Structures are given as C-alpha cells and as structure tokens.
C-alpha cells in the first residue's frame, strides 16, 4: 500500500494482482513444501508438511494405510534420486492402486524439475491413462514419459511466458518446469470448467 501526501490510501493494482495470482495457484503452499521438505520428517509432520501437501495437491478421502505408505516412502526417498516408476511401483505394491497423479506430485516436490500429471494436465496435453491394474500401471509409466517429452518442447515454446512469470514472482525460487505445470494445470482446468 502506498500513501500519498494527503494521507489518503492508494492501493497498488499490481500488488493486488500479484497476490491474487499467488493465492489462486497456491504459490505460498508450494514454496512451504519445497522449503520444508528437508526440515522435517514428512512421515510424522501431520499438522505441517502433510497438511500443506494434502491441501495444495487435494489429497482427500485416503485411508490411514495409504497415508502411512505414501508419507513413509516420501520421507525415505526425499534425499535420494528416485524415479516416477519407482514411486508408482511402491504405491501399487503397498495399496494395490495406480496412484500416478500423487506419485508425480511427490516426485515434483523431491525434484522440482519433474512434471506433475493430474487430470487437468493430461486433459491439456490430450493424454489419458487407461486400463486396470498392471495394464494401467504400464500405461501410467508410458504416459509420464510422454509428458516429460511434451514438456521439453513446451518449455522451449513458452520460454517468454515462463520468464514473465518468474520475473513477476522473482521473490520465489521456482523452477521453469513448475511454472509450466501451473500453466498446464490452469489451461486444463479451464477446459474442464467449460
């Protein structure tokens, strides 16, 4: 807020716009996850890290078995090089479900250069993960590799927009891949909302 000489309040539209965008995409929650990953035991920090992750990535209605398996593995692998396939296989073995979206989200916090896949991103990229059980597991791995390849090209094509975003939010340390994830998510969500 700026104040002029007559003591009237003058509000900055740019500041308001920036704050609205940051809140709309959950940028502060995302940065909390990135900044606190190595400062806590994610398998035990229910009221901090887990609560923020669950809110930001919309984790709802999961059984305790799922929560324990997910966050225990998250804690175990947060300091190690881990792949999407490894996370996906682990969760499939533990809970007998193909959790491609949440596995990609875990990986994107461990390694911010890796993409997130969810229904909006897949819709925007015109991809689907189909099948059941083992077939779906294999398809999820294949689709994730396709997302990585498509995002390489999109990072190049959208370099200007990504740089504009990074300039607007220069006080946030956010990877170009995550900026692209936000863009894909919002575009896919727009399609879903129509």
C-alpha positions in Angstrom: 0.0 0.0 0.0 1.3 3.4 -0.9 0.3 6.6 0.9 0.2 10.0 -0.8 0.7 13.4 0.8 -2.9 13.9 1.6 -2.9 10.8 3.8 -5.3 9.0 1.5 -4.6 5.3 0.9 -3.6 4.5 -2.6 -3.7 0.8 -3.4 -1.4 -0.8 -5.9 -3.3 -2.9 -8.5 0.0 -4.7 -9.4 0.5 -5.8 -5.8 -3.2 -6.9 -5.6 -2.9 -8.8 -8.9 0.3 -10.5 -7.9 -1.2 -11.6 -4.5 -4.4 -12.8 -6.2 -2.4 -14.9 -8.7 -0.1 -16.3 -5.9 -3.1 -17.3 -3.8 -5.0 -18.7 -6.7 -2.3 -21.1 -7.7 -1.2 -21.8 -4.1 2.3 -20.5 -4.6 2.9 -20.0 -0.9 1.9 -23.5 -0.1 4.1 -24.8 -2.9 7.1 -22.9 -1.5 6.3 -24.1 2.0 6.6 -27.7 0.7 9.8 -27.1 -1.2 11.4 -25.1 1.7 10.4 -27.6 4.5 10.9 -30.9 2.8 14.4 -31.3 4.4 13.5 -29.6 7.7 11.0 -32.2 9.0 10.1 -35.9 9.0 7.3 -35.8 6.4 6.1 -39.2 7.7 5.3 -37.6 11.1 4.7 -33.9 10.4 0.9 -34.4 10.1 0.0 -30.8 11.0 2.7 -29.1 9.0 4.0 -30.8 5.8 1.3 -33.4 5.3 -1.5 -30.9 5.9 0.0 -28.5 3.4 0.7 -31.2 0.8 -2.8 -32.6 1.2 -4.3 -29.1 0.8 -2.1 -28.0 -2.1 -2.5 -31.2 -4.1 -6.0 -32.0 -2.9 -5.4 -35.3 -1.2 -8.7 -36.3 0.2 -10.5 -39.4 1.5 -7.5 -41.6 1.8 -7.3 -44.4 4.3 -4.7 -44.4 7.0 -2.9 -47.3 5.3 -2.5 -45.1 2.1 -1.3 -42.1 4.1 1.2 -44.1 6.1 2.6 -45.8 3.0 2.8 -42.6 1.0 4.4 -40.4 3.6 6.8 -43.1 4.9 8.1 -43.6 1.3 8.2 -39.8 0.8 10.4 -39.5 3.9 12.6 -42.4 2.9 13.3 -41.1 -0.6 13.3 -37.3 -0.2 17.2 -37.2 -0.1 17.7 -39.9 -2.8 17.5 -40.0 -6.5 14.1 -41.6 -7.1 12.1 -42.1 -10.3 8.4 -41.9 -11.1 8.4 -45.6 -11.9 9.9 -46.5 -8.5 7.4 -44.4 -6.6 4.5 -45.7 -8.7 5.6 -49.4 -8.2 6.0 -48.9 -4.5 2.5 -47.4 -4.0 1.0 -50.1 -6.3 2.6 -52.8 -4.2 1.5 -51.2 -0.9 -2.0 -50.2 -1.7 -2.8 -52.1 -4.9 -3.8 -48.9 -6.7 -2.2 -46.9 -9.6 -1.6 -43.5 -8.0 0.0 -41.8 -11.0 -1.1 -38.3 -10.0 0.0 -38.4 -6.4 3.2 -40.2 -7.2 4.1 -37.5 -9.7 3.3 -34.8 -7.1 5.6 -36.5 -4.6 8.4 -36.6 -7.2 7.8 -32.9 -8.1 8.5 -31.9 -4.6 11.6 -34.1 -4.3 12.8 -32.9 -7.7 11.1 -29.6 -8.9 12.3 -30.2 -12.4 9.9 -33.2 -12.8 6.4 -32.7 -14.1 3.1 -33.3 -12.3 0.4 -35.3 -14.0 -3.2 -35.0 -13.0 -6.5 -34.9 -14.8 -6.1 -31.2 -15.9 -2.5 -31.6 -17.1 -3.5 -34.7 -19.0 -6.5 -33.0 -20.5 -4.4 -30.1 -21.7 -1.8 -32.4 -23.2 -4.5 -34.6 -24.7 -3.3 -37.7 -22.9 -5.1 -40.4 -20.9 -4.0 -43.2 -18.5 -6.3 -46.1 -19.2 -6.6 -49.7 -18.2 -6.8 -51.6 -14.9 -4.2 -52.9 -12.5 -1.0 -54.0 -14.3 -2.1 -52.6 -17.6 -2.9 -49.2 -16.1 0.5 -49.3 -14.2 2.3 -49.7 -17.5 0.3 -47.1 -19.2 0.9 -44.6 -16.4 4.7 -45.1 -16.8 4.4 -44.6 -20.6 2.2 -41.5 -20.3 4.6 -40.0 -17.8 7.5 -40.3 -20.2 5.3 -38.7 -22.9 4.5 -35.8 -20.5 8.3 -35.3 -20.0 8.9 -35.2 -23.7 5.9 -32.8 -24.4 7.0 -30.5 -21.6 10.6 -30.2 -23.0 9.1 -28.8 -26.2 6.6 -26.6 -24.3 9.4 -25.2 -22.1 11.1 -24.1 -25.3 8.0 -22.7 -26.9 6.8 -20.9 -23.8 10.1 -19.5 -22.6 8.9 -15.9 -22.8 5.7 -16.5 -20.7 7.7 -18.6 -18.2 10.3 -15.8 -17.8 7.5 -13.2 -17.4 6.0 -15.3 -14.6 9.4 -15.8 -13.0 10.0 -12.0 -13.2 6.7 -11.2 -11.6 7.4 -13.7 -8.8 11.2 -13.0 -8.6 11.0 -13.4 -4.8 10.0 -17.0 -5.2 12.6 -19.6 -6.2 10.5 -21.6 -8.7 11.7 -23.8 -11.5 10.7 -23.2 -15.1 9.1 -26.7 -15.0 6.9 -25.8 -12.1 5.8 -22.6 -13.8 4.9 -24.7 -16.9 3.0 -27.1 -14.6 0.9 -24.2 -13.2 0.2 -23.1 -16.8 -0.8 -26.6 -17.9 -3.0 -27.1 -14.8 -4.8 -23.8 -15.3 -5.4 -24.4 -19.0 -6.6 -27.9 -18.4 -8.9 -26.7 -15.6 -10.3 -24.0 -17.9 -11.2 -26.7 -20.4 -12.8 -28.8 -17.7 -14.9 -25.8 -16.4 -16.4 -25.1 -19.8 
